[in-house]
Amino acid sequence: MQEVAKHSPFWWNSGYAEANVSCMGGPSPEIFEIAPALRTKSVVVELGCGEGCNALYLAHFDHQVIATDISETAISKLNRLAGDLGVNIASGVARVEDFRPPACLDVFIAHCVLHFTERGVWKPLVTALMNRTRPGGFHCFTNTLDQPDHPISKEALASGHKNSFQRGELEAIYTEAGWAILRSDHYIKWDSHPGIPIHSHCLEKVVVRKPIGSEDLPRMRAEPIKVAGMIPVKQFDTLKLGTPRDAIVEMLGSPPASHGLKTTRKTVGGNNQVAIADGYVREDMIYGDHGLQFVNGTLTGKYRYLTPPKRLLIQNK
C-alpha cells in the first residue's frame, strides 16, 4: 500500500492508490442493464465515481460522461485507466456540495456517495437533477443504511458518513414526481477491497426512470428473481472470497437461479483483480435469500437479500 493511502483520511484511498489492481470491480449490473435503453450520446453524470467502473463502461459507447470524486487519488487513477482504455471522460476532483449539474442530462449515478452529505444537501441536488433530466432518463443510487445487526462501520463514520437516508425515502420522492420505480432493493453485502479485509454493509439500490413521453426509446421492465432454497447461515459465513466458482458449485450444488452481465470489451476488472481485464463476466448465483457474486469465475461478494433480487430487461413492444 502506498504512503498516500496510509495517511489518507479516506479509507477507500488504499485501493485507489493501487495502480494495477481494481478496487471496486467492473460496472454495476443496473448500469449494464440500462445501457441499451439510452439515447445516442447521452449526458451521464456520476458523483463519487471512484476509479470509474461505471463511468468508464458508459464512456465506451461515446456518451458524454462527467465524473467527479472528492479523492484526488481516485481521479488520477480514473484518468489513467481512461487513457489505457481509449475513452473520453470529463473528470474532476470535487465535493458533492460544490457540484453544479449540467443544463440537461440523461443518466445520474450516485453509488455510495450521497450518504456522506446532509439531507439539506442531497435533497435539493436530487430535485435539481430531476428537473434537468431529459424524458426517459435514469437515476441510479446505492446508499449505505444503518441497521441494528449491520451498523454503519467505524471507518465510514470517521470518513464522514452522515446516515442521512431512511429506507424508502428516495422511492417516495420519485414516486410523488411520477417517475417509474424500476428497482428498490434492500440487502446486506459482504465484500473486500485492496488493503481492506472483508466487511459488510446494509445497502439499498434504487433505479428510477423519468417518463419517456412520445419518444421512441426502449421501454424497460423489472423482473423479480424469486427462487426457493437457502444456504445455511453457518455454511454461508464460512464461504471465503477468492474461492473459484467450480468449488462453490461442488459444495452447494447448482444455483436455483442466476443472472449477470458479460462484455468482451476491455474494462475495469473485478475487485481485488487486475485493473484492466480483457473481458468482464459477472454472475450472481441465487440460493433463495442468499446470493454469491462471481467475477471472471472468482467469488468476490456475498449477499443476504431483504427484498427479492431483480433484473432489468428491455420490454418487448
MILUM-265235 format. One line per 10 residues: number of its first residue (from 1); their letters; for each residue x, y, z of C-alpha. Coordinates in nm, 2 decimals, decimal comma. Example, Ala and Ser with C-alpha at 12.3 -4.5 7.8 and 13.67 -1.06 7.14 Angstrom:
REM MILUM-265235
1	AS	1,23:-0,45:0,78; 1,37:-0,11:0,71 .
END
This chain:
REM MILUM-265235
1	MQEVAKHSPF	0,00:0,00:0,00; 0,14:0,34:-0,09; 0,21:0,61:0,17; -0,06:0,83:0,03; -0,31:0,57:0,12; -0,18:0,50:0,47; -0,22:0,86:0,58; -0,53:0,95:0,39; -0,85:1,04:0,59; -1,05:0,83:0,34 .
11	WWNSGYAEAN	-1,02:0,45:0,39; -1,10:0,39:0,02; -0,78:0,56:-0,10; -0,59:0,25:-0,01; -0,75:0,07:-0,31; -0,74:0,37:-0,54; -0,36:0,40:-0,48; -0,30:0,05:-0,62; -0,23:0,12:-0,99; -0,25:-0,23:-1,12 .
21	VSCMGGPSPE	-0,54:-0,36:-0,91; -0,92:-0,29:-0,94; -1,06:-0,16:-0,62; -1,44:-0,17:-0,68; -1,48:-0,40:-0,98; -1,65:-0,36:-1,31; -1,98:-0,19:-1,40; -2,28:-0,24:-1,16; -2,54:-0,47:-1,31; -2,80:-0,19:-1,33 .
31	IFEIAPALRT	-2,57:0,03:-1,53; -2,51:-0,26:-1,77; -2,89:-0,32:-1,79; -2,99:0,04:-1,87; -2,72:0,09:-2,13; -2,92:-0,04:-2,42; -3,21:0,19:-2,33; -3,01:0,51:-2,35; -3,04:0,76:-2,64; -2,74:0,82:-2,85 .
41	KSVVVELGCG	-2,47:1,04:-2,70; -2,64:1,06:-2,36; -2,51:1,30:-2,10; -2,40:1,09:-1,80; -2,32:1,24:-1,46; -2,16:1,03:-1,18; -2,08:1,17:-0,84; -1,84:0,98:-0,62; -1,71:0,79:-0,93; -1,41:0,64:-0,75 .
51	EGCNALYLAH	-1,18:0,47:-1,01; -1,46:0,48:-1,26; -1,61:0,14:-1,31; -1,95:0,28:-1,42; -1,82:0,59:-1,59; -1,56:0,40:-1,79; -1,81:0,14:-1,91; -2,06:0,40:-2,04; -1,78:0,61:-2,20; -1,72:0,31:-2,43 .
61	FDHQVIATDI	-2,05:0,40:-2,61; -1,94:0,75:-2,69; -2,17:0,91:-2,43; -2,07:1,24:-2,27; -1,95:1,13:-1,93; -1,89:1,37:-1,64; -1,74:1,21:-1,34; -1,62:1,36:-1,01; -1,49:1,24:-0,68; -1,35:1,40:-0,36 .
71	SETAISKLNR	-1,04:1,18:-0,39; -0,75:1,31:-0,59; -0,61:0,95:-0,59; -0,93:0,82:-0,74; -0,95:1,08:-1,02; -0,58:1,03:-1,10; -0,65:0,65:-1,14; -0,96:0,71:-1,34; -0,78:0,94:-1,59; -0,50:0,68:-1,62 .
81	LAGDLGVNIA	-0,75:0,40:-1,69; -0,95:0,61:-1,93; -0,62:0,67:-2,13; -0,54:0,30:-2,13; -0,89:0,21:-2,25; -0,90:0,49:-2,51; -1,22:0,66:-2,38; -1,30:1,02:-2,31; -1,43:1,14:-1,97; -1,46:1,49:-1,83 .
91	SGVARVEDFR	-1,34:1,43:-1,47; -1,25:1,64:-1,17; -1,19:1,65:-0,80; -1,49:1,80:-0,63; -1,71:1,76:-0,32; -2,08:1,68:-0,38; -2,16:2,01:-0,21; -1,97:2,20:-0,48; -2,11:2,01:-0,78; -2,30:2,22:-1,04 .
101	PPACLDVFIA	-2,52:2,00:-1,27; -2,52:2,05:-1,64; -2,82:2,21:-1,81; -2,95:1,87:-1,92; -2,86:1,51:-1,86; -2,98:1,16:-1,93; -2,82:0,95:-1,65; -2,73:1,03:-1,29; -2,53:0,79:-1,09; -2,45:0,82:-0,71 .
111	HCVLHFTERG	-2,30:0,49:-0,59; -2,23:0,51:-0,21; -2,17:0,88:-0,20; -2,48:1,09:-0,11; -2,49:0,94:0,24; -2,17:1,14:0,30; -2,38:1,46:0,27; -2,66:1,60:0,49; -3,02:1,58:0,39; -3,02:1,95:0,33 .
121	VWKPLVTALM	-2,75:1,90:0,06; -2,87:1,59:-0,13; -3,24:1,66:-0,14; -3,21:1,99:-0,33; -2,94:1,84:-0,55; -3,17:1,55:-0,64; -3,45:1,79:-0,71; -3,23:2,00:-0,95; -3,11:1,69:-1,13; -3,47:1,56:-1,17 .
131	NRTRPGGFHC	-3,57:1,88:-1,33; -3,27:1,88:-1,57; -3,31:1,51:-1,67; -3,45:1,46:-2,02; -3,75:1,23:-2,07; -3,66:0,87:-2,05; -3,35:0,94:-1,83; -3,24:0,73:-1,54; -3,12:0,80:-1,19; -2,93:0,52:-1,01 .
141	FTNTLDQPDH	-2,84:0,52:-0,64; -2,68:0,29:-0,39; -2,68:0,40:-0,03; -2,54:0,25:0,29; -2,81:0,24:0,56; -2,79:0,19:0,93; -2,93:-0,14:1,06; -2,91:-0,29:1,41; -2,73:-0,61:1,30; -2,52:-0,43:1,04 .
151	PISKEALASG	-2,45:-0,07:1,16; -2,25:0,19:0,97; -1,88:0,09:1,00; -1,65:0,30:1,22; -1,43:0,37:0,91; -1,73:0,51:0,72; -1,84:0,72:1,01; -1,48:0,85:1,05; -1,48:0,94:0,68; -1,80:1,15:0,72 .
161	HKNSFQRGEL	-2,10:0,92:0,67; -2,40:1,13:0,78; -2,66:0,85:0,80; -2,89:1,09:0,62; -3,11:0,83:0,43; -3,41:0,64:0,55; -3,51:0,32:0,37; -3,77:0,41:0,10; -3,71:0,78:0,12; -3,58:0,81:-0,23 .
171	EAIYTEAGWA	-3,85:0,59:-0,37; -4,11:0,82:-0,22; -3,96:1,13:-0,37; -3,96:0,98:-0,72; -4,30:0,82:-0,69; -4,45:1,16:-0,60; -4,28:1,31:-0,91; -4,43:1,05:-1,13; -4,11:0,86:-1,22; -4,12:0,48:-1,27 .
181	ILRSDHYIKW	-3,95:0,28:-0,98; -3,76:0,01:-1,16; -3,56:-0,12:-0,86; -3,58:-0,06:-0,49; -3,36:-0,33:-0,35; -3,26:-0,38:0,02; -2,98:-0,63:0,11; -2,67:-0,70:0,31; -2,34:-0,73:0,12; -2,01:-0,87:0,22 .
191	DSHPGIPIHS	-1,71:-0,78:0,01; -1,35:-0,66:0,03; -1,12:-0,42:-0,15; -0,74:-0,39:-0,18; -0,59:-0,34:0,16; -0,93:-0,37:0,33; -1,05:-0,70:0,48; -1,39:-0,85:0,42; -1,67:-0,63:0,57; -2,05:-0,60:0,54 .
201	HCLEKVVVRK	-2,28:-0,32:0,45; -2,66:-0,28:0,47; -2,75:-0,13:0,13; -3,04:-0,01:-0,08; -3,02:0,02:-0,46; -3,27:0,24:-0,63; -3,31:0,28:-1,01; -3,58:0,51:-1,14; -3,68:0,65:-1,48; -3,84:0,97:-1,59 .
211	PIGSEDLPRM	-4,15:0,92:-1,81; -4,05:0,87:-2,17; -4,34:1,06:-2,33; -4,38:1,02:-2,70; -4,01:0,94:-2,78; -3,92:0,61:-2,94; -3,69:0,49:-2,66; -3,67:0,13:-2,54; -3,91:0,06:-2,25; -3,78:-0,14:-1,95 .
221	RAEPIKVAGM	-3,94:-0,37:-1,70; -3,82:-0,51:-1,37; -3,83:-0,89:-1,32; -3,80:-1,02:-0,96; -3,59:-1,33:-0,92; -3,77:-1,55:-0,67; -3,64:-1,90:-0,60; -3,67:-2,15:-0,32; -3,39:-2,28:-0,11; -3,12:-2,12:0,10 .
231	IPVKQFDTLK	-2,76:-2,16:0,22; -2,74:-2,25:0,60; -2,61:-1,95:0,79; -2,30:-2,13:0,93; -2,20:-2,25:0,58; -2,27:-1,91:0,42; -2,04:-1,74:0,68; -1,75:-1,98:0,61; -1,75:-1,92:0,23; -1,43:-1,74:0,15 .
241	LGTPRDAIVE	-1,39:-1,46:-0,10; -1,15:-1,57:-0,37; -1,29:-1,92:-0,40; -1,33:-2,05:-0,76; -1,68:-2,08:-0,89; -1,64:-2,46:-0,96; -1,55:-2,52:-0,59; -1,86:-2,34:-0,48; -2,09:-2,53:-0,71; -1,93:-2,86:-0,59 .
251	MLGSPPASHG	-2,00:-2,75:-0,23; -2,36:-2,61:-0,27; -2,48:-2,76:-0,60; -2,60:-2,57:-0,90; -2,79:-2,25:-0,81; -3,17:-2,24:-0,85; -3,13:-1,91:-1,04; -2,85:-1,68:-1,16; -2,82:-1,36:-1,35; -2,53:-1,13:-1,45 .
261	LKTTRKTVGG	-2,35:-0,95:-1,73; -2,09:-1,02:-1,98; -1,88:-0,79:-2,20; -1,58:-0,88:-2,42; -1,46:-0,52:-2,42; -1,15:-0,43:-2,22; -1,28:-0,29:-1,90; -1,21:-0,25:-1,53; -1,16:-0,59:-1,37; -1,32:-0,74:-1,06 .
271	NNQVAIADGY	-1,24:-0,60:-0,71; -0,91:-0,74:-0,60; -0,83:-0,84:-0,95; -0,63:-0,68:-1,24; -0,70:-0,32:-1,30; -0,80:-0,38:-1,67; -0,93:-0,71:-1,79; -0,97:-0,83:-2,15; -1,33:-0,92:-2,07; -1,57:-0,90:-1,78 .
281	VREDMIYGDH	-1,81:-1,17:-1,67; -2,02:-1,12:-1,35; -2,26:-1,38:-1,23; -2,48:-1,36:-0,92; -2,58:-1,71:-0,82; -2,90:-1,71:-0,61; -2,99:-1,96:-0,35; -3,32:-1,84:-0,20; -3,25:-1,53:0,01; -2,87:-1,56:-0,03 .
291	GLQFVNGTLT	-2,66:-1,46:-0,33; -2,30:-1,52:-0,44; -2,12:-1,27:-0,67; -1,86:-1,41:-0,91; -1,64:-1,20:-1,13; -1,44:-1,39:-1,40; -1,50:-1,71:-1,21; -1,40:-1,59:-0,86; -1,62:-1,53:-0,56; -1,60:-1,15:-0,49 .
301	GKYRYLTPPK	-1,91:-1,08:-0,28; -2,19:-1,24:-0,08; -2,55:-1,12:-0,03; -2,84:-1,17:0,21; -3,14:-1,03:0,03; -3,40:-0,84:0,24; -3,61:-0,79:-0,08; -3,62:-1,03:-0,38; -3,33:-0,95:-0,62; -3,43:-0,81:-0,96 .
311	RLLIQNK	-3,30:-0,77:-1,31; -3,40:-0,50:-1,56; -3,50:-0,61:-1,91; -3,59:-0,44:-2,23; -3,96:-0,47:-2,27; -4,09:-0,61:-2,59; -4,34:-0,39:-2,78 .
END
